[in-house]
Every structure is written in C-alpha cells, then in structure tokens.
Amino acid sequence: MELSLFSHDLISKDIAATLPAGYTLRPLQSGDHDRGVLDVLAVLTAVGEISKPKFLERFEWLRRRNDSYFIIVIENESGRIVGVGSLLIEAKFIHSCALAGHIEDIAVAKSEQGKKLGIKIIHTLMDISEHVGCYKTTLVCADHNVAFYEKCGFVKGQNEMVRKSSTLLLGTFADKLLESVLRQEEAPN
Ligand SMILES: CC(C)(COP(=O)(O)OP(=O)(O)OC[C@H]1O[C@@H](n2cnc3c(N)ncnc32)[C@H](O)[C@@H]1OP(=O)(O)O)[C@@H](O)C(=O)NCCC(=O)NCCS
C-alpha cells in the first residue's frame, strides 16, 4: 500500500476545493516517483539521477521526521504531478522555544503555470505552518519571483547570505567524472 508523507488532515480542504476539476492537493506519497514529481522539481533546478529505491530511501527518511518535513503535491486529472512545494519546521530556543517555518523548492510544471496552482501551494504550506504553531514563515527567492511571493502575501525581509560547500561541489564533480568513465566503458568500440 502507498504511504503518505504526513497526515492528509493537515491539507486545507478550503484551498483543495478551489482547484480545477480533477486536480488533487495532497501530501507527497511513496508512489510519486512514477507520477513525475522529480520532473516537476527539474523546472526549478538540477535534480540529478534519482532511482526509485533512492527516492524511497529519502521518502522514508522524511517520513520518520514527519513533524518537521511537509512536502505537498498537486496531481492532475491524468494522475501526473504538476506542482510541488516543501515546508520545513525549525525548533528554536528563542521566543520561548518558538517554531519557525521555511518554505523551499516550489515548482509548477511549465504547461500548468498561470493556473493559480503556485499560489495554492504556497497558501497550503502557510496554512500548515500556522497550524503546527510557527510564529513566522520565511523563504528565499530569485528577484524575478518577488512579485509572485508578494501576491502570496509575503513581504521582503532581510538579506540572504550563502556559503556553498566546496566539498559538496567536488562530490558532484567526482560523481559526474565517474559517470562519464562508466559511460565510456559501456560504449561499444
Ligand atoms: C513561480 C511559480 C511557482 C509560480 O507558479 P504559477 O502556478 O505559475 O503561479 P500562479 O498562477 O499561482 O500565480 C499567482 C499570481 O502570481 C503571478 N505570478 C506568477 N509568477 C510570477 C512571477 N514570476 N512574477 C510576477 N508575478 C507572477 C501570476 O500572474 C498570478 O497573478 P494574478 O493573481 O494577479 O493573476 C512557477 O512559475 C514556477 O514553478 N517557476 C519555476 C520554478 C521557480 O522559480 N520556483 C520558485 C522558486 S523560489
């Protein structure tokens, strides 16, 4: 039987009711690899080669932490995933052990953009964030998406600072190198 990442009860019925006919809004499920969830994420950035076992391994990891990781999807009438978004819950000491929500990895399939699916994903994640007791919800976005998030009800906050790990970048490079060596070995002479 297919597993749900977290309880369906946390999905706003009011928002789900506003979707186009045949579309559903729900938690990520263990079978969503086959429904193209990674293809939708590829609209946002490089996803990499993720086999079904690797997907399930990560899914199980997330499910064991399903009071902190909430990934939702929108499925269309043909059973394909067309939208995805994540909410992470951060447990703090400050503000009397407050919780803060972080929205990440929002993507809508190119062919489905402009149908108000993106705003519904954000509003659903904001609703979950409030429901679990977060005192604020934040996100980081590119300049060209600022207007979208303003329409979702966000206001510009402070600056984002980033330091990318050189070790991880090296890892990615090493993986690519290994892949190309293996491909050459497999190629007919
Ligand atoms: C950004 C994204 C999630 C928006 O999803 P979407 O389903 O196309 O957006 P919606 O239809 O819900 O748009 C809601 C409103 O925001 C507006 N909007 C959407 N994207 C916008 C953008 N980039 N800039 C300005 N306004 C935008 C829409 O015109 C609409 O306005 P309206 O209510 O006045 O008609 C989608 O375009 C996407 O997946 N982009 C590629 C990945 C990405 O950049 N993700 C965000 C990472 S931070």
Ligand as a Chemical Component Dictionary entry (heavy atoms), coordinates in Angstrom:
data_LIG
# 
_chem_comp.id                   LIG 
_chem_comp.type                 NON-POLYMER 
_chem_comp.pdbx_formal_charge   0 
_chem_comp.three_letter_code    LIG 
# 
loop_
_chem_comp_atom.comp_id 
_chem_comp_atom.atom_id 
_chem_comp_atom.alt_atom_id 
_chem_comp_atom.type_symbol 
_chem_comp_atom.charge 
_chem_comp_atom.model_Cartn_x 
_chem_comp_atom.model_Cartn_y 
_chem_comp_atom.model_Cartn_z 
_chem_comp_atom.pdbx_ordinal 
LIG C1  C1  C 0 6.940  30.700 -9.591  1  
LIG C2  C2  C 0 5.877  29.630 -9.866  2  
LIG C3  C3  C 0 5.880  28.634 -8.722  3  
LIG C4  C4  C 0 4.510  30.314 -9.955  4  
LIG O1  O1  O 0 3.516  29.319 -10.138 5  
LIG P1  P1  P 0 2.225  29.557 -11.035 6  
LIG O2  O2  O 0 1.283  28.450 -10.779 7  
LIG O3  O3  O 0 2.615  29.797 -12.442 8  
LIG O4  O4  O 0 1.682  30.922 -10.431 9  
LIG P2  P2  P 0 0.169  31.315 -10.156 10 
LIG O5  O5  O 0 -0.657 31.025 -11.372 11 
LIG O6  O6  O 0 -0.287 30.719 -8.889  12 
LIG O7  O7  O 0 0.323  32.897 -9.986  13 
LIG C5  C5  C 0 -0.344 33.632 -8.974  14 
LIG C6  C6  C 0 -0.181 35.095 -9.290  15 
LIG O8  O8  O 0 1.209  35.439 -9.314  16 
LIG C7  C7  C 0 1.581  35.948 -10.594 17 
LIG N1  N1  N 0 2.911  35.437 -10.908 18 
LIG C8  C8  C 0 3.297  34.152 -11.073 19 
LIG N2  N2  N 0 4.628  34.069 -11.302 20 
LIG C9  C9  C 0 5.064  35.342 -11.289 21 
LIG C10 C10 C 0 6.345  35.924 -11.446 22 
LIG N3  N3  N 0 7.450  35.196 -11.657 23 
LIG N4  N4  N 0 6.433  37.288 -11.375 24 
LIG C11 C11 C 0 5.342  38.046 -11.146 25 
LIG N5  N5  N 0 4.103  37.550 -10.958 26 
LIG C12 C12 C 0 3.981  36.216 -11.038 27 
LIG C13 C13 C 0 0.518  35.441 -11.558 28 
LIG O9  O9  O 0 0.415  36.274 -12.686 29 
LIG C14 C14 C 0 -0.719 35.493 -10.672 30 
LIG O10 O10 O 0 -1.146 36.828 -10.599 31 
LIG P3  P3  P 0 -2.728 37.211 -10.532 32 
LIG O11 O11 O 0 -3.264 36.528 -9.299  33 
LIG O12 O12 O 0 -2.732 38.690 -10.450 34 
LIG O13 O13 O 0 -3.321 36.652 -11.786 35 
LIG C15 C15 C 0 6.131  28.924 -11.219 36 
LIG O14 O14 O 0 6.187  29.878 -12.241 37 
LIG C16 C16 C 0 7.378  28.063 -11.267 38 
LIG O15 O15 O 0 7.352  26.883 -10.942 39 
LIG N6  N6  N 0 8.507  28.651 -11.710 40 
LIG C17 C17 C 0 9.754  27.907 -11.888 41 
LIG C18 C18 C 0 10.357 27.451 -10.566 42 
LIG C19 C19 C 0 10.544 28.600 -9.599  43 
LIG O16 O16 O 0 11.069 29.644 -9.928  44 
LIG N7  N7  N 0 10.078 28.370 -8.339  45 
LIG C20 C20 C 0 10.162 29.317 -7.264  46 
LIG C21 C21 C 0 11.412 29.112 -6.517  47 
LIG S1  S1  S 0 11.681 30.368 -5.303  48 
# 
loop_
_chem_comp_bond.comp_id 
_chem_comp_bond.atom_id_1 
_chem_comp_bond.atom_id_2 
_chem_comp_bond.value_order 
_chem_comp_bond.pdbx_ordinal 
LIG C1  C2  SING 1  
LIG C2  C3  SING 2  
LIG C2  C4  SING 3  
LIG C2  C15 SING 4  
LIG C4  O1  SING 5  
LIG O1  P1  SING 6  
LIG P1  O2  DOUB 7  
LIG P1  O3  SING 8  
LIG P1  O4  SING 9  
LIG O4  P2  SING 10 
LIG P2  O5  DOUB 11 
LIG P2  O6  SING 12 
LIG P2  O7  SING 13 
LIG O7  C5  SING 14 
LIG C5  C6  SING 15 
LIG C6  O8  SING 16 
LIG C6  C14 SING 17 
LIG O8  C7  SING 18 
LIG C7  N1  SING 19 
LIG C7  C13 SING 20 
LIG N1  C8  SING 21 
LIG N1  C12 SING 22 
LIG C8  N2  DOUB 23 
LIG N2  C9  SING 24 
LIG C9  C10 SING 25 
LIG C9  C12 DOUB 26 
LIG C10 N3  SING 27 
LIG C10 N4  DOUB 28 
LIG N4  C11 SING 29 
LIG C11 N5  DOUB 30 
LIG N5  C12 SING 31 
LIG C13 O9  SING 32 
LIG C13 C14 SING 33 
LIG C14 O10 SING 34 
LIG O10 P3  SING 35 
LIG P3  O11 DOUB 36 
LIG P3  O12 SING 37 
LIG P3  O13 SING 38 
LIG C15 O14 SING 39 
LIG C15 C16 SING 40 
LIG C16 O15 DOUB 41 
LIG C16 N6  SING 42 
LIG N6  C17 SING 43 
LIG C17 C18 SING 44 
LIG C18 C19 SING 45 
LIG C19 O16 DOUB 46 
LIG C19 N7  SING 47 
LIG N7  C20 SING 48 
LIG C20 C21 SING 49 
LIG C21 S1  SING 50 
# 
